[in-house]
């Protein structure tokens, strides 16, 4: 099979488009109150929203609408209504990815797939932003930001549009696609090679998640996902000098051969025991009404899509689709050769993010797709994700409401099944070795909706091919492989809500969560009595606004997106999800960036929670220059 290198060309970009902040300054605060005014029609919230900066009344107004909802009328840390501040913007064509804030206050983030026509060099780095870029805002401690902040401007000049602009610190480039670090990484940062002949498959300009593992004061390892087919993960050994500037001491791309490679490594997190988790996203290739695509081993489909790169990765062996679509843990992350383990027990779907709670057992996971599910996993043993029980969330929307800015959802958790990595991998191995010669039009070797239905009914065996079953499991004794290999369809069959649209980053602040739930006080100068899981939603459209099922929101916000939160309860459970901040009213009559107000959210992608309770949000939106925002939610 011919191998071609790729640098996000037209084919790749078309896939990204198919799959693929907010208020600045005082205008942002006023915008929020405008939303509260509209809510006032439903109760007292409107009147309180008009009162502008009367923050306490804003909280009461939202409570009047829907109980405990903290939304756009929330009281900010400085006593004003929730306010967005533009911390930084990324170059033309790029989205903000990889937001990670260290305990020392270092804020890492990336410029993913910037325009290759960007030609302006900035003063600090003397480099252009024409390819995937990993970096940090150097020279500032973001854990000690003042409560009153200034905004970075909306870019207007070519220099501002083609570089990273920031209100605080200087953006220092730590690496760009292909960097070799004077021979320390001869294969090139982000470059992906085949397993058999070590031939270059693609030049990946899609850096996503960052996770920093400290090894001492001002030093540690930065792990970065590279989101493509196939996927990858880099590790940079970093040291910070006394002026806050970083140097790269060593560099490597992790070896994923032992887990048959990875695919579309999207966002991730760092566990409470200090290991990175990386998420495999697009590869599952399912939809609301299907299981794994039968075209996986169809030669015509392989030849005409980026799926072909997965076949190049493992050639001459045929790749098994059920070996992709999981959360992988980087164990022993600071050793010379880190160990990578895929946790099949956490389920197989389009993983955006998995975040482990301080108990080391409870994990919340987002499915970035149309008709996705919010999942929860509870491990059998703390700090061991190899075995446990998978759940899907069943939502109940607030009665009589549909405005995204005020409408919340009660949550019920539906148990899907318990599994362990070893057992599930044995099921996965049943699908090894299926090549293009096994493809038959109208049939599939993989699991089907008929298989899912038989499992749901409790049938003794899987259906035959004649009755719609897959060829591998046809007539075999029933088991729980559906739960872990086709997790979305298993959840949907059991009544979980499969209606989320682009369910993106999930985040907590571990210290705040532990103090609120366990009473362990690690936050200085503040008594934390409540903590929240924050969830970014890039698009509130399609299955969320179709008037059917459990989620029936209005289309007012649509593709501008928003951020939700869920209060943590005993045992790190959540039972309610409520809006925090939404994008502007979506203006379908306008083109391009104007569809979502540049001074409000435009498709929030990922979110992190600071020690003081403020949240940082990264955009993947319509804007020419996507924004890194800081939002001040309610302070309880």
C-alpha positions in Angstrom: 0.0 0.0 0.0 1.4 3.4 -1.0 2.3 5.7 2.0 1.8 9.4 1.6 2.8 12.1 4.1 0.1 14.6 5.0 0.1 18.1 6.5 -3.6 18.7 7.1 -4.4 19.2 3.4 -7.8 19.7 1.9 -8.9 16.1 2.6 -8.0 16.4 6.3 -9.5 19.8 6.7 -12.8 18.7 5.2 -13.0 16.0 7.8 -12.2 18.5 10.6 -15.0 20.8 9.4 -17.4 17.9 9.3 -16.4 16.6 12.7 -14.9 19.2 14.1 -16.4 33.6 24.4 -17.8 35.7 25.6 -18.0 39.2 26.7 -15.0 41.5 26.7 -14.7 44.2 29.4 -17.8 46.0 30.6 -19.6 45.1 27.5 -19.5 41.5 28.5 -21.2 42.2 31.9 -23.9 44.2 30.2 -24.5 41.4 27.7 -25.0 39.0 30.5 -27.5 41.2 32.1 -29.4 41.5 28.8 -29.8 37.7 28.9 -31.1 38.0 32.4 -33.7 40.5 31.3 -35.1 38.1 28.8 -35.3 35.5 31.6 -37.2 37.9 33.7 -40.3 37.2 31.6 -40.3 33.8 33.2 -40.1 35.0 36.7 -38.3 37.7 38.7 -35.0 37.2 36.9 -35.7 39.7 34.2 -36.1 42.7 36.6 -33.0 41.7 38.5 -31.0 41.3 35.3 -31.9 44.9 34.3 -30.5 46.1 37.5 -27.1 45.5 36.0 -24.3 45.1 38.5 -26.5 44.2 41.4 -24.9 40.8 41.6 -26.7 39.4 44.6 -30.0 40.1 43.0 -28.8 38.3 39.9 -28.4 35.1 41.8 -31.8 35.5 43.4 -33.3 36.1 39.9 -31.9 32.8 38.6 -33.1 31.0 41.6 -36.5 32.4 41.0 -36.5 30.9 37.5 -35.2 27.4 38.3 -34.1 26.9 41.8 -30.4 26.6 42.3 -29.3 27.5 38.7 -26.2 29.7 38.5 -26.3 31.2 35.1 -25.6 34.6 33.6 -27.0 36.4 36.6 -24.4 34.9 38.8 -22.5 37.1 41.2 -18.9 37.3 40.2 -15.9 37.2 42.5 -15.7 41.0 42.5 -19.4 41.4 43.3 -20.5 42.1 39.7 -22.6 39.8 37.5 -20.6 37.0 35.8 -18.1 38.6 33.5 -15.9 37.4 30.7 -12.4 38.7 30.1 -10.4 38.1 26.9 -7.1 36.8 28.2 -5.7 36.0 24.7 -6.4 35.3 21.1 -4.8 32.8 18.7 -3.7 33.3 15.1 -6.0 33.2 12.1 -7.4 29.8 11.4 -6.4 28.3 14.8 -8.5 27.0 17.7 -7.5 27.2 21.3 -6.5 23.8 22.6 -4.5 22.3 25.5 -5.4 24.7 28.3 -3.5 23.5 31.4 -2.8 25.5 34.6 -0.1 24.2 36.9 0.2 24.6 40.6 2.9 27.2 40.1 0.5 29.2 37.9 1.9 28.4 34.5 -0.7 28.5 31.8 -0.1 26.3 28.8 -2.2 26.3 25.6 -1.8 25.6 21.9 -2.7 27.1 18.5 -4.2 24.1 16.7 -4.1 24.1 12.8 -3.5 27.8 12.3 -3.6 29.0 8.7 -0.6 28.0 6.7 -0.7 31.5 5.1 0.2 33.2 8.4 3.5 35.0 7.7 4.0 37.5 10.5 6.7 36.8 13.1 6.3 37.9 16.6 9.0 39.8 18.6 9.6 37.1 21.3 9.8 33.9 19.3 10.7 35.3 15.9 8.6 32.6 14.3 5.4 32.5 12.2 2.3 30.7 13.3 1.7 28.7 10.1 1.6 25.2 11.7 0.6 23.5 15.0 2.1 25.3 17.9 2.6 24.4 21.6 3.3 27.2 24.0 2.9 28.9 27.4 2.1 32.4 28.7 5.5 33.0 30.3 6.4 35.5 33.0 3.1 35.5 34.9 1.6 33.5 37.7 -2.1 32.9 36.7 -2.9 31.6 40.2 -2.2 35.2 41.4 -4.2 37.2 38.9 -5.9 40.3 40.3 -9.7 40.2 40.7 -10.1 43.1 38.3 -8.7 42.2 34.9 -8.0 44.0 31.6 -8.9 42.6 28.2 -6.7 41.7 25.3 -8.0 43.5 22.3 -10.0 42.0 19.4 -7.2 41.7 16.8 -7.3 44.3 14.1 -3.9 44.6 12.4 -2.3 41.8 10.4 0.3 41.4 13.2 -2.4 40.9 15.8 -4.4 38.6 13.6 -1.5 36.3 12.7 0.2 36.0 16.2 -0.9 35.2 19.8 -2.1 38.3 21.6 -2.3 38.2 25.4 -3.4 40.6 28.2 -1.0 38.9 30.6 2.5 37.4 30.1 4.2 36.7 26.8 3.3 33.6 24.7 6.5 31.5 24.4 6.5 28.9 21.7 7.8 25.5 23.1 7.4 23.6 19.9 5.9 23.5 16.4 5.1 20.7 14.1 8.3 19.1 12.8 10.7 20.6 15.4 13.7 18.4 16.0 15.2 20.3 19.0 18.7 20.2 17.5 18.5 16.4 16.9 16.9 15.4 20.2 13.8 14.4 18.3 15.0 13.5 14.8 11.5 12.2 13.8 10.0 15.6 14.3 7.4 16.9 16.8 3.9 15.6 16.0 5.1 13.4 13.1 3.5 9.9 13.0 5.2 6.9 11.5 4.0 3.4 10.5 4.6 0.5 12.9 6.1 -1.9 10.4 8.5 0.0 8.2 8.8 3.3 10.2 7.7 5.3 7.2 6.3 8.8 7.7 2.5 8.8 7.5 1.6 12.3 8.3 2.9 15.7 9.6 0.4 16.4 12.3 -0.4 20.1 13.0 -3.2 19.3 15.5 -1.7 19.7 19.0 -4.6 19.4 21.5 -4.5 18.5 25.2 -1.5 19.5 27.4 -0.8 17.9 30.8 2.2 19.0 32.9 3.8 16.5 35.4 6.1 18.4 37.8 9.4 16.8 38.8 10.5 19.8 41.0 10.2 23.5 41.3 10.1 25.0 37.8 10.7 21.8 36.0 8.7 18.8 34.7 7.3 17.0 31.6 4.7 18.5 29.3 2.6 15.9 27.5 0.7 17.0 24.4 -1.9 15.1 22.3 -1.6 15.2 18.5 -5.2 14.8 17.2 -5.2 13.0 13.8 -5.6 9.6 12.2 -3.3 8.1 13.5 -2.8 10.0 16.7 0.2 10.7 18.9 1.5 12.2 22.1 4.7 14.1 22.7 6.6 14.6 25.9 8.8 17.7 26.4 11.2 17.9 29.4 11.0 21.6 30.5 12.9 23.9 32.8 11.8 27.4 33.8 14.4 30.1 34.6 14.1 32.8 37.3 12.5 35.2 34.7 9.7 32.7 33.9 11.1 31.6 30.5 11.2 28.0 29.6 13.8 25.8 27.9 13.2 22.3 26.3 15.8 19.9 27.7 14.6 16.8 25.9 11.8 15.7 23.6 10.1 12.5 22.5 7.0 11.1 20.8 5.5 8.3 22.9 5.6 4.7 21.6 2.0 3.5 21.1 2.9 0.3 19.3 2.1 -1.8 22.3 -1.5 -0.7 22.1 -1.7 -1.0 18.3 -1.4 2.8 18.0 -3.9 5.5 18.8 -6.4 7.5 16.8 -7.4 11.2 17.0 -5.9 11.9 20.5 -8.2 14.7 21.6 -8.4 16.4 25.0 -7.4 14.7 28.3 -6.6 15.3 31.9 -4.1 14.5 34.6 -5.3 12.0 37.3 -5.1 12.7 41.0 -2.1 10.3 41.1 -0.3 12.4 38.4 -0.6 10.3 35.2 -1.9 11.8 31.9 -5.1 10.5 30.3 -5.4 10.8 26.6 -8.7 10.5 24.7 -9.4 8.8 21.3 -12.1 10.7 19.6 -13.3 10.5 15.9 -12.3 6.9 15.2 -15.5 5.2 16.5 -17.3 6.4 13.4 -20.8 5.8 14.7 -24.0 7.8 14.6 -27.2 8.1 16.6 -28.6 5.2 14.6 -25.7 2.9 13.9 -22.8 1.0 15.4 -19.3 0.7 14.0 -19.3 1.4 10.3 -19.3 -1.6 8.0 -17.2 0.4 5.7 -14.2 0.1 8.0 -12.8 -2.8 5.9 -14.3 -1.6 2.6 -11.3 -1.0 0.3 -13.1 1.9 -1.6 -13.7 3.7 1.7 -10.2 3.1 2.8 -8.7 4.6 -0.4 -10.9 7.7 -0.3 -10.7 8.8 3.3 -8.2 9.4 6.1 -9.2 6.0 7.4 -6.5 4.8 5.1 -3.8 6.2 7.4 -4.9 3.8 10.1 -4.4 0.9 7.7 -0.9 2.3 6.8 -0.1 2.5 10.6 -0.4 -1.3 11.1 0.2 -2.6 7.6 0.5 -5.3 6.5 -1.8 -6.3 9.4 -5.4 -5.1 9.2 -6.3 -2.7 12.0 -9.2 -3.7 14.3 -11.7 -0.8 14.9 -12.5 -2.1 18.4 -8.9 -1.4 19.4 -9.6 2.3 19.1 -12.0 4.8 20.8 -10.8 4.6 24.4 -9.1 6.4 27.3 -5.4 5.6 27.5 -3.4 6.2 30.6 0.3 7.1 30.5 1.8 5.2 33.4 5.3 5.9 34.8 5.2 9.2 32.9 8.6 10.5 34.1 10.6 7.4 33.3 12.7 6.9 30.2 10.0 4.8 28.5 6.5 5.6 29.8 4.0 2.7 29.7 0.7 3.2 27.9 -2.5 1.3 28.9 -5.8 1.6 27.2 -8.7 1.3 29.7 -11.3 -0.6 27.8 -13.5 -0.7 30.9 -14.2 3.1 30.5 -16.1 2.4 27.3 -15.7 2.9 23.6 -17.1 6.1 22.0 -15.9 9.4 20.7 -14.0 10.5 23.8 -13.4 14.2 24.2 -12.3 14.1 27.8 -12.3 12.0 31.0 -11.8 13.6 34.4 -11.1 11.6 37.6 -12.6 12.9 40.8 -10.4 13.2 44.0 -11.7 9.8 45.2 -9.6 8.2 42.5 -12.6 6.1 41.4 -15.3 8.3 39.9 -14.7 9.4 36.3 -16.9 11.7 34.2 -16.6 11.4 30.4 -17.9 13.4 27.4 -18.8 12.1 24.0 -18.0 14.7 21.3 -20.6 13.9 18.6 -24.1 14.4 17.5 -26.5 12.5 19.8 -23.8 11.8 22.4 -24.0 10.5 25.9 -22.6 11.8 29.2 -20.9 8.8 30.8 -19.8 8.0 34.4 -17.4 5.3 35.4 -16.8 4.1 39.0 -13.7 2.0 39.4 -13.6 -1.0 41.7 -10.4 0.2 43.3 -9.1 3.8 43.8 -6.3 4.8 41.4 -6.9 1.8 39.2 -9.1 2.4 36.1 -8.7 -1.2 34.8 -12.0 -2.4 36.2 -15.3 -0.9 37.2 -18.9 -0.1 36.3 -20.0 2.1 33.4 -23.1 4.4 33.6 -25.0 6.6 31.2 -26.8 9.8 32.2 -30.6 10.1 31.8 -31.7 13.7 31.8 -35.0 15.4 32.7 -35.3 18.9 31.4 -36.9 21.7 33.6 -40.6 21.7 33.0 -41.9 24.7 30.9 -38.4 26.0 30.0 -36.3 25.8 26.8 -34.1 28.9 26.8 -30.5 27.5 27.0 -29.4 30.4 29.4 -31.9 29.3 32.1 -32.8 25.6 31.5 -31.3 22.9 33.6 -31.6 19.1 33.8 -32.0 16.6 36.6 -29.7 13.6 36.2 -30.4 9.9 36.8 -27.5 7.4 36.3 -28.4 4.2 34.5 -26.0 1.3 35.1 -24.8 -0.3 31.8 -22.5 -3.0 33.1 -19.3 -3.9 34.9 -16.1 -4.8 33.0 -12.4 -5.2 33.3 -9.7 -4.6 30.8 -8.5 -8.2 30.4 -12.0 -9.6 29.7 -12.9 -6.8 27.3 -9.6 -7.1 25.4 -10.3 -10.8 24.8 -13.7 -9.8 23.2 -11.8 -7.2 21.1 -9.3 -9.8 19.9 -12.2 -11.7 18.3 -12.3 -9.0 15.6 -8.5 -9.1 14.9 -7.4 -10.1 11.4 -10.5 -8.9 9.5 -9.2 -7.7 6.2 -10.6 -6.1 3.1 -11.1 -9.5 1.6 -13.7 -10.2 4.3 -15.9 -7.2 3.2 -19.3 -8.1 1.7 -21.7 -5.5 0.6 -24.8 -5.5 2.8 -23.1 -7.5 5.6 -20.7 -6.6 8.4 -18.1 -8.4 10.4 -18.7 -6.0 13.3 -21.5 -5.5 15.8 -24.9 -4.3 14.7 -28.0 -2.7 16.1 -29.6 -6.1 16.1 -26.8 -7.3 18.4 -27.5 -4.4 20.7 -31.2 -5.1 20.7 -30.6 -8.8 21.6 -28.4 -7.8 24.5 -30.9 -5.3 25.7 -33.7 -7.9 25.6 -31.6 -10.5 27.5 -31.5 -13.0 24.6 -29.4 -16.1 25.2 -27.4 -15.7 22.0 -26.5 -13.1 19.5 -28.6 -13.0 16.3 -27.5 -14.8 13.1 -26.4 -12.8 10.1 -29.7 -13.6 8.4 -31.4 -11.8 11.4 -29.2 -8.8 11.2 -26.3 -9.9 13.4 -22.6 -9.3 12.8 -20.6 -12.2 11.3 -18.1 -12.6 14.2 -20.7 -12.9 17.0 -23.5 -14.6 15.0 -25.1 -17.3 17.2 -22.6 -16.9 20.0 -23.6 -16.9 23.7 -24.6 -13.5 24.9 -22.2 -11.4 26.9 -21.7 -7.7 27.9 -19.3 -6.8 25.1 -22.0 -4.4 23.7 -21.5 -2.2 26.8 -17.8 -1.6 26.2 -17.5 -1.9 22.4 -20.7 0.0 21.4 -21.2 2.1 24.5 -23.4 4.8 23.0 -25.9 2.3 21.6 -25.9 0.3 24.9 -26.6 3.5 26.8 -29.3 4.5 24.4 -30.9 1.1 24.6 -31.1 1.2 28.4 -32.7 4.7 28.3 -29.8 7.1 28.8 -30.0 10.4 27.0 -28.2 10.2 23.6 -28.9 13.7 22.5 -25.9 15.9 23.4 -24.3 17.7 20.6 -20.5 18.3 20.7 -20.2 17.5 24.4 -16.6 18.8 24.9 -14.3 19.4 27.9 -15.1 18.3 31.5 -13.2 19.8 34.3 -13.0 20.3 38.1 -10.5 21.9 40.4 -9.3 19.0 42.4 -8.5 21.0 45.6 -11.8 22.8 45.6 -13.7 19.5 45.0 -11.8 17.7 47.8 -12.4 20.5 50.3 -16.1 20.8 49.4 -16.8 17.0 49.6 -14.2 15.7 52.1 -13.5 18.8 54.1 -9.8 18.7 53.3 -8.7 22.4 53.3 -6.0 23.2 50.7 -7.4 26.5 49.3 -5.8 29.4 51.0 -7.9 32.3 52.3 -11.2 30.7 51.3 -13.6 28.2 52.8 -14.9 26.1 49.9 -18.3 24.7 50.6 -19.4 23.9 47.1 -17.5 22.7 44.0 -18.7 22.0 40.5 -17.9 19.9 37.4 -17.8 22.3 34.4 -18.8 21.1 30.9 -18.3 22.9 27.7 -20.7 22.5 24.8 -19.5 23.8 21.4 -22.8 23.5 19.6 -26.3 23.5 21.1 -28.0 22.4 17.8 -29.3 19.3 16.0 -30.3 16.7 18.6 -30.5 19.3 21.3 -33.0 21.5 19.5 -35.0 19.1 17.4 -38.0 19.1 19.7 -37.7 15.4 20.5 -36.5 13.3 23.4 -35.1 14.4 26.7 -33.4 17.6 25.5 -35.6 20.1 23.8 -33.9 23.5 23.9 -34.7 26.5 21.7 -32.4 27.3 18.8 -31.6 30.8 20.2 -27.9 30.0 21.1 -27.4 27.2 18.6 -23.9 27.0 17.2 -22.5 29.7 19.6 -22.5 27.1 22.4 -22.2 27.5 26.2 -20.8 26.2 29.4 -22.8 24.1 32.0 -21.9 23.1 35.5 -23.0 20.3 37.9 -22.7 20.6 41.7 -20.7 17.8 43.3 -22.5 15.8 46.0 -21.5 13.1 48.5 -19.5 10.4 46.8 -18.7 12.8 44.0 -22.0 12.2 42.4 -23.9 14.8 40.3 -27.7 14.9 40.0 -28.3 18.2 38.2 -26.7 20.1 35.3 -27.3 23.9 34.9 -26.1 26.6 32.5 -23.4 29.0 33.6 -22.7 31.2 30.6 -24.0 31.0 27.0 -22.8 32.4 23.7 -24.7 35.1 22.0 -28.0 34.7 20.1 -27.0 32.8 16.9 -27.5 35.0 13.9 -28.1 32.6 11.0 -28.7 35.5 8.5 -25.0 36.5 8.9 -21.9 34.8 7.5 -18.7 33.7 9.1 -17.5 35.1 12.4 -20.5 37.5 12.6 -22.9 34.6 13.3 -21.7 34.6 16.9 -20.8 37.9 18.6 -17.0 38.4 18.8 -17.5 39.7 22.4 -19.3 36.6 23.5 -18.7 32.9 23.5 -18.2 31.2 20.1 -18.2 27.4 20.4 -16.4 26.8 23.7 -14.3 23.7 23.4 -12.5 23.1 26.7 -12.6 24.6 30.2 -10.4 24.5 33.3 -11.2 25.6 36.9 -8.8 27.8 38.8 -8.0 27.6 42.5 -10.1 30.7 43.1 -13.2 29.3 41.3 -12.8 31.3 38.1 -12.8 29.3 34.9 -10.7 29.5 31.7 -12.5 28.7 28.4 -10.9 28.0 25.0 -12.8 28.5 21.8 -13.2 26.4 18.6 -15.5 28.8 16.9 -16.4 30.9 13.9 -14.2 33.8 14.8 -11.1 34.6 12.7 -9.2 34.7 15.9 -10.5 32.4 18.6 -10.3 33.5 22.2 -9.0 32.3 25.5 -11.5 33.6 28.0 -11.6 33.9 31.8 -15.1 33.8 33.3 -16.1 34.7 36.9 -19.0 32.5 37.9 -21.0 32.8 41.1 -19.0 32.8 44.4 -21.1 31.0 47.0 
